[in-house]
Amino acid sequence: MSTHPDVDTGLPLTGERTVPGIAEENYWFRRHEVVYAAIAADCSGAVVLEAGCGEGYGADLLAGTARQVLALDYDVLTAEHVHRRYPRVGIARANLVALPVATGSVDVLVSLQVIEHLWEQERFLRECARVLRPGGRLLVSTPNRITFSPGRDTPLNPFHTRELDPDELAGLVTGAGFDDVSVRGLSHGRHIRALDRKYRGSFVDAQLAVAVSGKPWPAELREDVTGIRASDFVLHDDDLRDSLDLLVAARRP
């Protein structure tokens, strides 16, 4: 969304790594934060592995309830940043299709907004199954292909390799050997639905148009973006095909 460097973290804003504390990024940050907050209870007292931690704010949030959190990311700058900024999170660099973790050693594996970037999604999920203990929980989120790249089989986002719809996501997870598979959707709550109407049908498109143009943000749009909170999004079991993001939960047998 923005191309200027984040002076607090030292991490470049790529448009794919969500960073807290950036006004123009606040919508995307809150859209991700709400999922971390929703799964924190599932991580209570658990040994948690986050595959693809990004800036690290989510791993740190989970560390508030978990017994231990190990976060993995491939990027050197990201790993160094997480080590400095979030001391209660363990961090290591890793290729996510070859997790550097012992078999059956993890209670909960979390991977949010990552699988759509991977070329070998099936291999990644098999690795997730390997490192989870019997009965361990898998929690994976990803954009809903139907609404994120509507009418297309290939992603609009050049950083995505393959996006999934609800049935495809559930099928991949089941095929990797998991059971008790369930999928929830994330959608705009009442406040953001009002902003969708205000911005001619899409609050997201209004933000993207400014970001692509390179022009200064209109004051009113910037104010609306900075006012978004995690509570302005809802996780639900209905109308999955119309949801913005998907969250799948499953259990290793």
One Martini backbone bead per residue (centre of mass of N, CA, C, O) as a GRO file, in nm:
protein
  253
    1MET     BB    1   0.054   0.064  -0.017
    2SER     BB    2   0.349   0.151   0.063
    3THR     BB    3   0.702   0.285   0.000
    4HIS     BB    4   0.794   0.376   0.260
    5PRO     BB    5   0.986   0.357   0.519
    6ASP     BB    6   1.008   0.214   0.834
    7VAL     BB    7   1.137   0.385   1.104
    8ASP     BB    8   1.090   0.168   1.335
    9THR     BB    9   1.189  -0.118   1.186
   10GLY     BB   10   1.348  -0.110   0.891
   11LEU     BB   11   1.123  -0.210   0.706
   12PRO     BB   12   1.013  -0.262   0.412
   13LEU     BB   13   0.732  -0.173   0.216
   14THR     BB   14   0.583  -0.416  -0.002
   15GLY     BB   15   0.256  -0.492   0.047
   16GLU     BB   16   0.292  -0.785   0.217
   17ARG     BB   17   0.400  -0.662   0.481
   18THR     BB   18   0.257  -0.623   0.778
   19VAL     BB   19   0.253  -0.308   0.960
   20PRO     BB   20   0.263  -0.145   1.238
   21GLY     BB   21   0.198   0.213   1.257
   22ILE     BB   22   0.066   0.259   0.966
   23ALA     BB   23  -0.175   0.444   0.850
   24GLU     BB   24  -0.217   0.324   0.549
   25GLU     BB   25  -0.216   0.009   0.683
   26ASN     BB   26  -0.450  -0.034   0.893
   27TYR     BB   27  -0.654  -0.214   0.754
   28TRP     BB   28  -0.464  -0.464   0.716
   29PHE     BB   29  -0.379  -0.499   1.002
   30ARG     BB   30  -0.667  -0.548   1.121
   31ARG     BB   31  -0.739  -0.788   0.934
   32HIS     BB   32  -0.516  -0.964   1.079
   33GLU     BB   33  -0.551  -0.923   1.386
   34VAL     BB   34  -0.828  -1.063   1.426
   35VAL     BB   35  -0.717  -1.352   1.388
   36TYR     BB   36  -0.515  -1.366   1.612
   37ALA     BB   37  -0.722  -1.308   1.837
   38ALA     BB   38  -0.906  -1.560   1.773
   39ILE     BB   39  -0.655  -1.783   1.821
   40ALA     BB   40  -0.532  -1.747   2.107
   41ALA     BB   41  -0.695  -1.965   2.264
   42ASP     BB   42  -0.568  -2.211   2.100
   43CYS     BB   43  -0.266  -2.127   2.237
   44SER     BB   44  -0.307  -2.199   2.520
   45GLY     BB   45  -0.028  -2.351   2.661
   46ALA     BB   46   0.133  -2.377   2.392
   47VAL     BB   47   0.316  -2.504   2.129
   48VAL     BB   48   0.416  -2.267   1.884
   49LEU     BB   49   0.402  -2.243   1.524
   50GLU     BB   50   0.513  -1.995   1.291
   51ALA     BB   51   0.457  -1.982   0.940
   52GLY     BB   52   0.523  -1.684   0.855
   53CYS     BB   53   0.557  -1.393   1.044
   54GLY     BB   54   0.693  -1.150   0.966
   55GLU     BB   55   0.709  -0.884   1.177
   56GLY     BB   56   0.569  -1.036   1.466
   57TYR     BB   57   0.303  -0.939   1.610
   58GLY     BB   58   0.149  -1.213   1.614
   59ALA     BB   59   0.344  -1.384   1.778
   60ASP     BB   60   0.331  -1.196   2.024
   61LEU     BB   61   0.033  -1.229   2.081
   62LEU     BB   62   0.048  -1.541   2.126
   63ALA     BB   63   0.258  -1.521   2.367
   64GLY     BB   64   0.033  -1.434   2.578
   65THR     BB   65  -0.077  -1.759   2.587
   66ALA     BB   66   0.159  -1.919   2.533
   67ARG     BB   67   0.432  -2.112   2.620
   68GLN     BB   68   0.545  -2.120   2.311
   69VAL     BB   69   0.722  -1.935   2.041
   70LEU     BB   70   0.788  -2.015   1.701
   71ALA     BB   71   0.938  -1.833   1.438
   72LEU     BB   72   0.913  -1.817   1.076
   73ASP     BB   73   1.152  -1.694   0.824
   74TYR     BB   74   1.335  -1.618   0.529
   75ASP     BB   75   1.403  -1.334   0.604
   76VAL     BB   76   1.660  -1.164   0.738
   77LEU     BB   77   1.543  -0.889   0.837
   78THR     BB   78   1.303  -1.011   0.980
   79ALA     BB   79   1.449  -1.189   1.186
   80GLU     BB   80   1.609  -0.958   1.320
   81HIS     BB   81   1.365  -0.792   1.407
   82VAL     BB   82   1.221  -0.999   1.588
   83HIS     BB   83   1.455  -1.037   1.785
   84ARG     BB   84   1.453  -0.737   1.885
   85ARG     BB   85   1.130  -0.675   1.938
   86TYR     BB   86   1.054  -0.999   2.033
   87PRO     BB   87   1.170  -1.170   2.303
   88ARG     BB   88   0.922  -1.396   2.337
   89VAL     BB   89   1.028  -1.480   2.048
   90GLY     BB   90   1.117  -1.723   1.849
   91ILE     BB   91   1.373  -1.729   1.581
   92ALA     BB   92   1.382  -1.846   1.232
   93ARG     BB   93   1.517  -1.957   0.947
   94ALA     BB   94   1.305  -2.076   0.664
   95ASN     BB   95   1.180  -2.331   0.479
   96LEU     BB   96   0.841  -2.423   0.460
   97VAL     BB   97   0.908  -2.719   0.315
   98ALA     BB   98   1.145  -2.737   0.566
   99LEU     BB   99   1.103  -2.784   0.874
  100PRO     BB  100   1.309  -2.709   1.173
  101VAL     BB  101   1.134  -2.959   1.314
  102ALA     BB  102   1.027  -3.186   1.508
  103THR     BB  103   0.851  -3.454   1.525
  104GLY     BB  104   0.579  -3.399   1.726
  105SER     BB  105   0.646  -3.086   1.878
  106VAL     BB  106   0.358  -2.953   1.816
  107ASP     BB  107   0.045  -2.811   1.897
  108VAL     BB  108   0.054  -2.539   1.710
  109LEU     BB  109  -0.014  -2.430   1.373
  110VAL     BB  110   0.068  -2.117   1.219
  111SER     BB  111  -0.068  -1.962   0.899
  112LEU     BB  112  -0.086  -1.628   0.783
  113GLN     BB  113  -0.087  -1.520   0.476
  114VAL     BB  114   0.104  -1.758   0.298
  115ILE     BB  115   0.015  -1.996   0.104
  116GLU     BB  116  -0.021  -1.805  -0.157
  117HIS     BB  117   0.315  -1.793  -0.189
  118LEU     BB  118   0.329  -2.097  -0.252
  119TRP     BB  119   0.421  -2.357  -0.463
  120GLU     BB  120   0.417  -2.596  -0.222
  121GLN     BB  121   0.144  -2.660  -0.057
  122GLU     BB  122   0.132  -2.963   0.001
  123ARG     BB  123   0.412  -2.985   0.131
  124PHE     BB  124   0.360  -2.792   0.361
  125LEU     BB  125   0.122  -2.951   0.493
  126ARG     BB  126   0.288  -3.205   0.550
  127GLU     BB  127   0.481  -3.063   0.744
  128CYS     BB  128   0.271  -2.982   0.946
  129ALA     BB  129   0.189  -3.273   1.019
  130ARG     BB  130   0.466  -3.369   1.119
  131VAL     BB  131   0.513  -3.152   1.364
  132LEU     BB  132   0.263  -3.246   1.479
  133ARG     BB  133   0.091  -3.369   1.710
  134PRO     BB  134  -0.130  -3.568   1.815
  135GLY     BB  135  -0.404  -3.342   1.799
  136GLY     BB  136  -0.305  -3.114   1.658
  137ARG     BB  137  -0.317  -2.776   1.540
  138LEU     BB  138  -0.450  -2.609   1.251
  139LEU     BB  139  -0.384  -2.259   1.127
  140VAL     BB  140  -0.521  -2.112   0.825
  141SER     BB  141  -0.476  -1.829   0.615
  142THR     BB  142  -0.656  -1.671   0.328
  143PRO     BB  143  -0.745  -1.559   0.050
  144ASN     BB  144  -1.028  -1.528  -0.141
  145ARG     BB  145  -1.044  -1.589  -0.468
  146ILE     BB  146  -1.333  -1.485  -0.542
  147THR     BB  147  -1.266  -1.181  -0.419
  148PHE     BB  148  -0.956  -1.121  -0.490
  149SER     BB  149  -0.986  -1.279  -0.798
  150PRO     BB  150  -1.223  -1.218  -0.988
  151GLY     BB  151  -1.268  -1.438  -1.259
  152ARG     BB  152  -1.001  -1.606  -1.181
  153ASP     BB  153  -0.718  -1.840  -1.189
  154THR     BB  154  -0.526  -1.604  -1.150
  155PRO     BB  155  -0.356  -1.385  -0.980
  156LEU     BB  156  -0.338  -1.045  -0.930
  157ASN     BB  157  -0.117  -1.095  -0.741
  158PRO     BB  158   0.229  -1.124  -0.799
  159PHE     BB  159   0.293  -1.276  -0.505
  160HIS     BB  160   0.099  -1.495  -0.601
  161THR     BB  161   0.053  -1.838  -0.693
  162ARG     BB  162  -0.211  -1.947  -0.514
  163GLU     BB  163  -0.549  -1.941  -0.489
  164LEU     BB  164  -0.839  -1.998  -0.268
  165ASP     BB  165  -1.115  -2.162  -0.199
  166PRO     BB  166  -1.294  -2.318   0.033
  167ASP     BB  167  -1.280  -2.604  -0.099
  168GLU     BB  168  -0.978  -2.607  -0.167
  169LEU     BB  169  -0.870  -2.571   0.116
  170ALA     BB  170  -1.004  -2.817   0.247
  171GLY     BB  171  -0.882  -3.025   0.048
  172LEU     BB  172  -0.583  -2.982   0.111
  173VAL     BB  173  -0.595  -3.050   0.412
  174THR     BB  174  -0.713  -3.331   0.384
  175GLY     BB  175  -0.485  -3.441   0.186
  176ALA     BB  176  -0.260  -3.404   0.430
  177GLY     BB  177  -0.422  -3.566   0.688
  178PHE     BB  178  -0.658  -3.416   0.799
  179ASP     BB  179  -0.903  -3.339   1.046
  180ASP     BB  180  -1.156  -3.150   1.143
  181VAL     BB  181  -1.251  -2.963   0.906
  182SER     BB  182  -1.269  -2.599   0.905
  183VAL     BB  183  -1.444  -2.302   0.775
  184ARG     BB  184  -1.391  -1.954   0.778
  185GLY     BB  185  -1.497  -1.616   0.752
  186LEU     BB  186  -1.403  -1.287   0.642
  187SER     BB  187  -1.564  -0.970   0.716
  188HIS     BB  188  -1.738  -0.699   0.708
  189GLY     BB  189  -1.867  -0.484   0.905
  190ARG     BB  190  -2.074  -0.226   0.948
  191HIS     BB  191  -1.867   0.006   0.917
  192ILE     BB  192  -1.733  -0.093   0.645
  193ARG     BB  193  -1.992  -0.110   0.482
  194ALA     BB  194  -2.032   0.197   0.489
  195LEU     BB  195  -1.765   0.257   0.338
  196ASP     BB  196  -1.833   0.113   0.082
  197ARG     BB  197  -2.064   0.304   0.009
  198LYS     BB  198  -1.903   0.569   0.016
  199TYR     BB  199  -1.683   0.417  -0.201
  200ARG     BB  200  -1.849   0.289  -0.442
  201GLY     BB  201  -1.831  -0.030  -0.301
  202SER     BB  202  -1.499   0.019  -0.218
  203PHE     BB  203  -1.264   0.065   0.019
  204VAL     BB  204  -1.024  -0.085  -0.104
  205ASP     BB  205  -1.015   0.049  -0.387
  206ALA     BB  206  -0.960   0.333  -0.279
  207GLN     BB  207  -0.679   0.262  -0.166
  208LEU     BB  208  -0.546   0.143  -0.422
  209ALA     BB  209  -0.568   0.392  -0.603
  210VAL     BB  210  -0.374   0.567  -0.440
  211ALA     BB  211  -0.127   0.382  -0.432
  212VAL     BB  212  -0.090   0.365  -0.746
  213SER     BB  213  -0.071   0.680  -0.807
  214GLY     BB  214   0.118   0.839  -0.579
  215LYS     BB  215  -0.062   1.012  -0.426
  216PRO     BB  216  -0.193   1.180  -0.198
  217TRP     BB  217  -0.384   1.144   0.068
  218PRO     BB  218  -0.683   1.188   0.147
  219ALA     BB  219  -0.795   1.293   0.442
  220GLU     BB  220  -1.058   1.125   0.466
  221LEU     BB  221  -0.941   0.848   0.396
  222ARG     BB  222  -0.722   0.841   0.612
  223GLU     BB  223  -0.917   0.860   0.850
  224ASP     BB  224  -1.076   0.601   0.787
  225VAL     BB  225  -0.835   0.408   0.806
  226THR     BB  226  -0.734   0.483   1.103
  227GLY     BB  227  -1.029   0.394   1.232
  228ILE     BB  228  -0.970   0.107   1.221
  229ARG     BB  229  -1.075  -0.205   1.367
  230ALA     BB  230  -1.092  -0.529   1.449
  231SER     BB  231  -1.409  -0.503   1.521
  232ASP     BB  232  -1.481  -0.443   1.199
  233PHE     BB  233  -1.462  -0.750   1.193
  234VAL     BB  234  -1.579  -1.082   1.080
  235LEU     BB  235  -1.633  -1.408   1.194
  236HIS     BB  236  -1.768  -1.688   0.999
  237ASP     BB  237  -1.998  -1.957   0.858
  238ASP     BB  238  -2.112  -1.774   0.634
  239ASP     BB  239  -2.071  -1.702   0.317
  240LEU     BB  240  -1.781  -1.793   0.208
  241ARG     BB  241  -1.773  -1.692  -0.094
  242ASP     BB  242  -1.798  -1.373   0.017
  243SER     BB  243  -1.541  -1.364   0.149
  244LEU     BB  244  -1.219  -1.240   0.198
  245ASP     BB  245  -1.132  -1.455   0.408
  246LEU     BB  246  -0.967  -1.756   0.529
  247LEU     BB  247  -1.023  -2.007   0.800
  248VAL     BB  248  -0.847  -2.295   0.888
  249ALA     BB  249  -0.932  -2.586   1.078
  250ALA     BB  250  -0.732  -2.856   1.226
  251ARG     BB  251  -0.641  -3.210   1.275
  252ARG     BB  252  -0.420  -3.431   1.390
  253PRO     BB  253  -0.455  -3.776   1.424
   0.00000   0.00000   0.00000
